[in-house]
Structures are given as C-alpha cells and as structure tokens.
Amino acid sequence: MLRVVVAPDSFKGSLTARRAAEALAAGWSSVRPGDRLELLPQADGGEGTLDAMQAAVPSAQRRTVQVTGPDGRPVEADWLLMPGGEAVVEFAQSSGLPLMREPAAVGATSFGLGQVIAAALREADSLVIGLGGSATTDGAAGALQALGLVLRDAEGTELGRGGGALAALASVDRASLLAPPPGGVRLLTDVTNPLLGPTGAAPTFAPQKGASPADVALLERGLTRWAEVLGGDPSAPGAGAAGGAGFGFAAVWGARLVPGSAEVARLSGLESALQDADVLITGEGRFDATSLGGKVVGHALDSAPAHVKVVVVAGQVDTMPPRADVALLSLTDVAGSRSAALSDPEYWLRAAGARAASGY
C-alpha cells in the first residue's frame, strides 16, 4: 500500500483545487484501489484559498456575510473560522474582479473586504488575508474605511471610495479605526511587486482590471499620495499585491506579508503529511518557469522529502522540473490536444491520475 498525497493548485478557469484533487485521486484509485490517499488541495492566497483550507481542515467553520461588492452592488462573501480561533479571509470573495459587472479600475473599492474582516474579528483573535484576484487598485483604502479609517481631502471633506479618489487625499483620521486582532495579521501573496513605480500595483495590474493609460496614471498618483500620508514602506516586496492592499494593511495595521503558497501549505498540513508519504501528486493549469518561484507547485516540490516520488500534472507543460526524478504529465498530451483537454478537464485529470498510478 502506498501513501499518496494529492495536493494540486486550482486549474484556473477550469477547476478548483478541490475538484482537481478529487479527479486525480479518482483516477489513481481506479488503478490502485488499495492505496491510502490524502487530499490536500492548495492555493497561494488568491481564489480558492478558502476552499483549500476547508478541504484540509474539515473542522473549520465557514461563515457567509452580505457586503458591498467592488462596484457597489451587494455580494455574499465567505470566510473561515479555524479551530484555533484564526480567521481566514479571501480578498476575491468580496472584492474580486469576477464580481464586477464590467471592469472599472478607478472606482472599484475594497470596502466589502473590510466588512468581511469586521465580521470575522467579532469571533477571531488573529487574521489571515489571502491577497489575489482583486478588482481594486485602492491600496486597501476601502477596506480600511469600512474598518473605521476616515480619509479627507485638503478641505476636510471625507473622500469617496475607489483608487481614483486617493489623488485628493490630504489626511487620515484613525480615531475610529478598529484595532488589529491581538494575534496579528498575515497577508498571503505570491507576488513581490512594490507599491509604486514601473513594476508597482497600478502599471502592472490595473490594466488587467480595465484601466486605460490615463487611469493608470491617476491610480499611480493616488497610491503615491496614499504612501505619503500613511508612511510605511512602499518599496517592500509584495506591497503592490492586490492593488496595493499589501502596503495599506502593513502601513495601517502592521500586517506581515508572507509567501502565500508556503503559508497555505503550513495551515493545511501539507509539509507534515509529506513526511510519511510515498508519492506526491501536485499540479496546476500551466507549468512553466514561474511555477518554481514561490507558487504552489514549486513550493510542493521544495517541500517533498527525497524519498517521496513526485508527479506534476498540468494542463500545459512549458518547462522542465528542477529534479530529474519528477514525473511530468501534460493534459494536452494525455487528451491529444489542448482543446480536448479544455473541453473536459475533470475527465482528463482522472485519466492523468490513472496514468500516474500505472507507473507504480
């Protein structure tokens, strides 16, 4: 009997990490039904982080709250209360790009994220925020407004919401700001971009959120003013994550930026599970050079002890693994074409799981 840990990332645009793990496990079990499989779907702090955590920690309690979405319409957002009293919040649940009726980078607000956090802190004593998939470029100003921070212009008028409003910022009033939880705040991210400059939040990510060149310039001015008023370190790696939310929470609440993949792996118990495993199956939509730079698959490979055989399953494979003993399976190859793989990724993941098992 082999002990097999199945720990993929999501196959973005196709399957959640949980469904990918279930499909791979079903395929493996169809060939080797006597093996012991442990499903630990992973994430990097973006979409799917809550699902990965709940799958790994079934005793976590899922909560749902109605909040203000990034374009002002109401949305329902989930968060998790972990057994030890820590809350896990996913930025994309309340303020994600898919929640927008149409992209509007200048006006999009993270206010709903702050509402989720406020609800979570009524029960939790520490907080993890997964940064990823955001619709916003407001430096978490909206979230902090929801938590009681007041933003004013030079005339003393309270600012509205959205990254575009920050260009007029003159002062902030922290008198009513909710205090961070006693156990601290950790921010999960897989990007290292600073807040400002050519690789900062606005030039790098805002165009993906519908920003024109003029919008990018306005958002950059707003984030520059945000940093001038708040202080903090806008050059810190990851400060530009989630439209500058990495900077905002660090500057106002003293939050710590940590690599998302590593933290989700720790919280889900991946590293301890691998100590007793014989095989690790991990994967993602596209395995390329960026996969090895702190993303889920790269961290899983780094975490696997030498005795663990590793299988990487990806929709498309564009690079070689760093270890010669890593087996690579491309769904494009298994299905015969990229279009076939995309037409039914769950079916082809089962097929890939079966093919992986046939090698043992």
C-alpha positions as CSV (number, residue, x, y, z in Angstrom):
1,M,0.0,0.0,0.0
2,L,1.3,3.4,-1.0
3,R,0.6,6.6,0.9
4,V,-0.3,9.3,-1.7
5,V,-0.7,13.0,-1.0
6,V,-2.8,14.8,-3.7
7,A,-2.1,18.5,-3.5
8,P,-2.8,20.5,-6.6
9,D,-3.4,24.2,-7.1
10,S,-6.6,25.2,-9.0
11,F,-6.6,24.8,-12.8
12,K,-7.6,28.4,-13.2
13,G,-10.6,28.9,-15.5
14,S,-11.4,25.2,-15.4
15,L,-11.4,23.5,-11.9
16,T,-11.0,24.5,-8.3
17,A,-8.1,22.9,-6.5
18,R,-10.5,20.6,-4.6
19,R,-12.2,19.3,-7.7
20,A,-8.8,18.8,-9.4
21,A,-7.6,16.8,-6.3
22,E,-10.8,14.7,-6.4
23,A,-10.4,13.9,-10.1
24,L,-6.7,13.0,-9.8
25,A,-7.5,10.8,-6.7
26,A,-10.3,9.0,-8.5
27,G,-8.1,8.2,-11.4
28,W,-5.3,6.9,-9.2
29,S,-7.8,4.8,-7.2
30,S,-9.2,3.2,-10.4
31,V,-5.8,1.6,-10.9
32,R,-4.6,1.2,-7.3
33,P,-7.7,1.0,-5.1
34,G,-5.7,-0.3,-2.1
35,D,-3.6,2.8,-1.7
36,R,-4.2,5.4,1.0
37,L,-4.8,8.8,-0.5
38,E,-4.9,12.1,1.4
39,L,-6.4,15.1,-0.5
40,L,-4.8,18.5,0.4
41,P,-5.8,21.0,-2.3
42,Q,-3.6,24.0,-2.2
43,A,-3.7,27.7,-3.0
44,D,-1.4,30.8,-3.0
45,G,-3.7,33.2,-1.2
46,G,-5.8,34.0,-4.3
47,E,-9.1,32.5,-5.4
48,G,-9.6,29.1,-3.9
49,T,-7.8,29.7,-0.7
50,L,-10.9,29.2,1.5
51,D,-11.8,26.0,-0.4
52,A,-8.3,24.6,0.0
53,M,-8.2,25.4,3.7
54,Q,-11.7,23.9,4.4
55,A,-10.8,20.8,2.5
56,A,-7.7,20.4,4.6
57,V,-9.3,21.4,7.9
58,P,-12.8,20.0,7.9
59,S,-13.5,21.3,11.4
60,A,-13.1,24.9,10.1
61,Q,-16.4,26.8,10.2
62,R,-17.5,28.6,7.1
63,R,-19.3,31.9,7.6
64,T,-21.2,34.0,5.0
65,V,-21.9,37.7,5.2
66,Q,-23.5,40.2,2.8
67,V,-21.2,43.1,2.0
68,T,-20.6,45.8,-0.6
69,G,-19.0,44.5,-3.7
70,P,-16.3,46.2,-5.6
71,D,-18.7,48.1,-7.9
72,G,-21.1,49.0,-5.0
73,R,-23.6,46.2,-5.6
74,P,-24.3,43.8,-2.7
75,V,-22.4,40.4,-2.7
76,E,-22.2,37.4,-0.4
77,A,-18.7,36.6,0.8
78,D,-17.4,33.7,2.9
79,W,-14.7,33.5,5.5
80,L,-13.4,30.6,7.7
81,L,-13.0,30.4,11.4
82,M,-10.2,27.9,12.1
83,P,-10.2,25.6,15.1
84,G,-7.6,27.7,16.9
85,G,-9.6,30.9,16.6
86,E,-7.9,32.3,13.5
87,A,-10.0,33.8,10.7
88,V,-9.1,33.2,7.1
89,V,-10.4,35.8,4.6
90,E,-10.1,35.7,0.8
91,F,-9.9,39.1,-0.9
92,A,-11.5,37.8,-4.1
93,Q,-14.6,36.7,-2.2
94,S,-15.8,40.3,-1.5
95,S,-13.7,42.4,-3.9
96,G,-12.7,40.2,-6.7
97,L,-12.6,41.1,-10.4
98,P,-15.3,38.5,-11.4
99,L,-17.7,40.3,-9.1
100,M,-17.6,43.4,-11.3
101,R,-20.4,43.8,-13.9
102,E,-17.8,45.4,-16.1
103,P,-14.2,46.4,-15.2
104,A,-13.8,49.9,-13.6
105,A,-10.4,50.1,-12.1
106,V,-10.6,53.7,-10.9
107,G,-13.8,53.3,-8.9
108,A,-13.5,49.7,-7.7
109,T,-13.4,49.6,-3.9
110,S,-12.2,47.0,-1.4
111,F,-14.9,48.3,1.1
112,G,-16.5,44.9,1.2
113,L,-13.3,43.2,2.3
114,G,-13.2,45.5,5.4
115,Q,-16.8,44.5,6.1
116,V,-15.9,40.8,6.0
117,I,-12.9,41.4,8.3
118,A,-15.0,43.3,10.8
119,A,-17.4,40.4,10.9
120,A,-14.6,37.9,11.3
121,L,-12.9,39.8,14.1
122,R,-16.1,39.5,16.2
123,E,-15.1,35.9,16.6
124,A,-11.4,35.5,15.8
125,D,-8.3,36.6,17.6
126,S,-5.9,36.5,14.6
127,L,-6.4,37.1,10.9
128,V,-5.1,35.7,7.6
129,I,-6.0,37.7,4.4
130,G,-5.4,36.0,1.1
131,L,-4.4,38.7,-1.4
132,G,-5.3,37.8,-5.0
133,G,-7.8,38.2,-7.7
134,S,-8.7,41.8,-6.7
135,A,-10.7,44.2,-8.8
136,T,-9.3,47.1,-7.0
137,T,-6.3,49.5,-7.0
138,D,-7.1,51.4,-3.8
139,G,-4.3,50.2,-1.6
140,A,-6.9,48.6,0.8
141,A,-8.2,52.1,1.5
142,G,-11.8,51.0,1.0
143,A,-11.3,48.1,3.4
144,L,-9.7,50.4,6.0
145,Q,-12.6,52.9,5.5
146,A,-15.0,50.0,6.4
147,L,-12.9,49.4,9.5
148,G,-13.2,53.0,10.6
149,L,-10.4,54.9,9.0
150,V,-11.5,58.3,7.7
151,L,-9.9,59.8,4.6
152,R,-10.1,63.5,4.0
153,D,-9.1,66.0,1.3
154,A,-7.5,69.4,1.9
155,E,-10.9,71.0,2.6
156,G,-11.6,68.4,5.3
157,T,-14.2,66.6,3.2
158,E,-14.4,62.9,3.5
159,L,-13.2,61.1,0.4
160,G,-15.3,58.7,-1.5
161,R,-14.3,55.1,-2.4
162,G,-12.0,53.8,-5.1
163,G,-8.4,54.2,-6.0
164,G,-9.1,57.2,-8.1
165,A,-10.2,59.2,-5.0
166,L,-6.8,58.8,-3.3
167,A,-5.2,61.5,-5.5
168,A,-7.0,64.1,-3.4
169,L,-6.0,62.6,-0.1
170,A,-4.7,65.1,2.5
171,S,-5.1,63.4,5.8
172,V,-6.4,60.3,7.6
173,D,-8.2,60.1,11.0
174,R,-7.6,56.9,12.9
175,A,-9.7,57.7,15.9
176,S,-12.5,55.2,15.0
177,L,-10.3,52.6,13.3
178,L,-10.8,49.1,14.5
179,A,-7.7,47.8,16.2
180,P,-6.0,44.8,14.6
181,P,-6.5,41.4,16.3
182,P,-4.2,40.6,19.2
183,G,-2.8,37.6,17.3
184,G,-1.8,39.8,14.4
185,V,-2.5,39.9,10.7
186,R,-0.7,37.9,8.0
187,L,-1.1,38.7,4.3
188,L,-0.7,35.9,1.8
189,T,0.6,36.7,-1.7
190,D,2.7,35.2,-4.5
191,V,3.8,38.5,-6.0
192,T,6.8,40.6,-4.9
193,N,5.8,43.9,-6.7
194,P,6.3,47.2,-4.8
195,L,3.5,49.7,-4.4
196,L,4.9,52.3,-6.8
197,G,6.9,52.7,-9.9
198,P,7.0,50.8,-13.3
199,T,6.6,47.4,-11.6
200,G,4.1,48.7,-9.0
201,A,0.4,48.0,-8.5
202,A,-1.0,50.4,-11.0
203,P,1.2,49.9,-14.0
204,T,1.5,46.1,-13.6
205,F,-2.0,45.1,-12.5
206,A,-4.5,47.9,-13.2
207,P,-4.6,47.3,-17.0
208,Q,-5.9,43.8,-16.3
209,K,-8.7,45.4,-14.3
210,G,-9.8,47.7,-17.2
211,A,-7.6,50.7,-16.6
212,S,-6.6,52.9,-19.5
213,P,-3.2,54.6,-19.6
214,A,-4.8,57.7,-18.2
215,D,-6.5,55.6,-15.4
216,V,-3.1,54.0,-14.6
217,A,-1.5,57.5,-14.2
218,L,-4.4,58.6,-11.9
219,L,-4.2,55.4,-9.8
220,E,-0.4,55.8,-9.5
221,R,-0.8,59.4,-8.2
222,G,-3.4,58.2,-5.8
223,L,-1.2,55.4,-4.4
224,T,1.7,57.8,-4.2
225,R,-0.4,60.1,-2.1
226,W,-1.6,57.2,0.0
227,A,2.0,56.3,0.8
228,E,3.0,59.9,1.5
229,V,0.2,60.3,4.0
230,L,0.4,56.9,5.7
231,G,4.2,56.4,5.8
232,G,5.2,52.8,5.7
233,D,7.4,51.2,3.2
234,P,6.0,51.3,-0.4
235,S,9.1,49.5,-1.7
236,A,8.6,46.4,0.4
237,P,8.3,43.2,-1.7
238,G,4.6,42.4,-2.0
239,A,3.4,46.0,-1.1
240,G,1.8,46.2,-4.6
241,A,-0.2,42.9,-4.1
242,A,-4.0,43.2,-4.6
243,G,-3.9,46.7,-5.9
244,G,-1.6,47.9,-3.1
245,A,-3.5,46.2,-0.3
246,G,-0.2,44.7,0.8
247,F,1.0,48.2,1.6
248,G,-2.2,49.5,3.1
249,F,-2.6,46.8,5.7
250,A,1.1,46.8,6.5
251,A,1.2,50.6,7.0
252,V,-2.0,50.9,9.0
253,W,-2.3,47.7,10.8
254,G,1.3,46.4,10.9
255,A,0.3,43.3,8.9
256,R,3.1,41.0,7.8
257,L,3.4,39.9,4.1
258,V,4.2,36.2,3.8
259,P,4.5,33.8,0.8
260,G,1.0,32.5,0.2
261,S,1.8,29.1,-1.0
262,A,4.1,28.3,1.9
263,E,1.5,29.6,4.4
264,V,-1.4,27.7,2.9
265,A,0.8,24.6,2.9
266,R,1.6,25.0,6.6
267,L,-2.0,25.7,7.6
268,S,-3.3,22.8,5.6
269,G,-0.7,20.4,7.0
270,L,1.0,19.6,3.6
271,E,4.5,19.5,4.9
272,S,3.8,17.2,7.8
273,A,1.7,14.9,5.5
274,L,4.7,14.6,3.1
275,Q,6.9,13.2,5.9
276,D,5.0,9.9,5.8
277,A,4.1,9.9,2.1
278,D,5.4,7.7,-0.7
279,V,4.0,9.8,-3.6
280,L,3.1,13.4,-4.1
281,I,0.8,14.5,-6.9
282,T,0.6,18.2,-7.5
283,G,-0.4,20.3,-10.5
284,E,-1.7,23.5,-12.0
285,G,-3.1,24.8,-15.2
286,R,0.3,25.7,-16.7
287,F,3.7,24.5,-15.5
288,D,6.3,27.0,-16.6
289,A,9.4,28.8,-15.2
290,T,7.2,31.0,-12.9
291,S,5.8,27.8,-11.2
292,L,9.1,27.4,-9.4
293,G,9.2,30.9,-8.0
294,G,7.1,30.5,-4.9
295,K,3.9,29.2,-6.4
296,V,2.0,26.1,-5.2
297,V,3.8,23.5,-7.4
298,G,7.2,25.0,-6.8
299,H,6.7,25.0,-3.0
300,A,5.3,21.5,-3.1
301,L,8.4,20.3,-4.9
302,D,10.6,22.0,-2.4
303,S,8.7,20.5,0.5
304,A,8.8,16.9,-0.7
305,P,11.5,14.9,1.1
306,A,14.0,13.0,-1.1
307,H,12.2,9.6,-0.5
308,V,8.9,11.0,-1.9
309,K,8.2,10.3,-5.6
310,V,6.6,13.4,-7.3
311,V,4.2,13.6,-10.1
312,V,3.3,17.0,-11.6
313,V,0.1,17.2,-13.7
314,A,-0.5,20.4,-15.7
315,G,-2.8,21.4,-18.4
316,Q,0.2,22.5,-20.3
317,V,3.9,21.9,-19.6
318,D,6.4,24.6,-20.8
319,T,9.5,23.9,-18.7
320,M,11.4,21.1,-17.2
321,P,11.3,20.3,-13.4
322,P,14.2,21.1,-11.2
323,R,14.6,17.4,-10.2
324,A,15.3,14.6,-12.6
325,D,13.0,12.2,-10.6
326,V,9.9,14.3,-11.1
327,A,7.4,12.9,-13.5
328,L,5.5,15.4,-15.7
329,L,2.1,14.7,-17.2
330,S,0.5,17.2,-19.6
331,L,-3.2,17.1,-20.0
332,T,-2.7,18.4,-23.5
333,D,-0.6,15.2,-24.3
334,V,-3.0,12.9,-22.4
335,A,-6.0,14.3,-24.2
336,G,-4.3,14.6,-27.6
337,S,-4.8,18.3,-27.9
338,R,-5.2,21.5,-25.9
339,S,-8.8,21.9,-27.0
340,A,-9.7,18.4,-26.0
341,A,-8.1,18.9,-22.5
342,L,-10.1,22.1,-22.0
343,S,-13.3,20.6,-23.1
344,D,-13.5,18.2,-20.1
345,P,-10.6,18.8,-17.7
346,E,-12.1,16.7,-15.0
347,Y,-12.2,13.7,-17.2
348,W,-8.6,14.2,-18.4
349,L,-7.4,14.7,-14.8
350,R,-8.9,11.4,-13.9
351,A,-7.1,9.9,-16.9
352,A,-3.8,11.5,-15.8
353,G,-4.3,10.2,-12.3
354,A,-4.8,6.7,-13.7
355,R,-1.7,7.0,-15.9
356,A,0.4,8.2,-12.9
357,A,-0.8,5.2,-10.8
358,S,0.1,2.7,-13.6
359,G,3.7,3.6,-13.2
360,Y,3.8,2.1,-9.6
